[in-house]
Amino acid sequence: MVRRKITVVVDPTMCDGHGVCAELFPERVRMDPWGYPIVDSEDIPMQLFEHAQRAVDACPRLALHLVERRQSTGGADRKARHLAS
């Protein structure tokens, strides 16, 4: 059996610390003392998916991504892919 997990990932080399992601998706993103995002790596429940997608779409530096991870229940097969915006 394959379990899908969707998480938010930030590319720290692209991020300029605008804070839009934390404003739009505070359920999973908070800011560090310098204004850069700290992303909670837990999977996103379906009821929050639209909030996550909005934060990804609004990122001015395209540094935020939704990533789908598929993992078999045995843990052997791990695949990750970026979800298209």
C-alpha positions in Angstrom: 0.0 0.0 0.0 1.3 3.5 -0.9 0.7 6.5 1.3 0.8 10.0 -0.1 2.2 12.9 1.9 2.3 16.4 0.6 4.6 18.8 2.4 5.8 22.4 1.9 9.5 22.9 1.2 11.5 26.1 1.0 14.6 26.6 -1.1 16.7 28.7 1.2 19.0 29.9 -1.7 16.0 31.5 -3.5 14.3 33.0 -0.4 14.7 36.7 0.4 12.6 36.6 3.5 9.5 38.6 2.3 7.3 36.7 4.7 4.3 36.2 2.4 4.3 32.4 3.0 4.0 32.9 6.8 1.2 35.3 6.3 -0.7 33.0 4.0 0.1 29.7 5.6 0.7 30.2 9.3 -0.4 26.7 10.0 2.9 25.4 8.7 5.2 28.4 8.2 6.7 30.7 10.9 9.4 33.3 10.6 12.8 33.1 12.3 14.3 36.2 14.0 15.8 37.4 10.6 12.5 37.1 8.7 13.2 33.8 6.9 10.7 31.0 6.9 10.8 27.9 9.1 8.6 25.3 7.5 6.9 22.5 9.5 7.7 19.3 7.6 4.5 17.5 8.6 2.1 16.4 5.9 -0.6 18.9 4.9 -4.1 17.7 5.5 -6.5 18.1 2.6 -8.4 20.9 4.3 -5.3 23.0 4.3 -4.1 22.2 0.8 -5.6 25.3 -0.8 -3.9 27.5 1.8 -0.6 25.9 1.1 -1.1 26.2 -2.7 -1.9 29.9 -2.3 1.3 30.5 -0.3 3.4 28.7 -2.9 1.7 30.7 -5.8 2.3 34.0 -4.0 6.0 33.5 -3.2 7.7 36.4 -5.0 11.0 34.5 -5.3 9.5 31.1 -6.2 11.3 29.6 -3.2 8.3 27.7 -1.8 7.3 24.3 -3.2 4.7 21.6 -2.6 6.3 18.2 -2.7 4.5 14.9 -2.9 6.2 12.0 -1.2 5.0 8.5 -1.7 6.0 5.8 0.7 5.0 2.2 0.9 3.8 1.1 4.2 7.0 -1.0 4.5 9.1 2.1 4.1 11.2 0.7 1.2 9.8 2.7 -1.8 10.3 6.4 -1.4 9.6 8.8 -4.2 9.4 12.5 -4.2 8.2 14.9 -6.8 7.3 18.6 -7.0 3.7 19.3 -7.6 2.9 21.6 -10.5 1.5 25.0 -9.7 
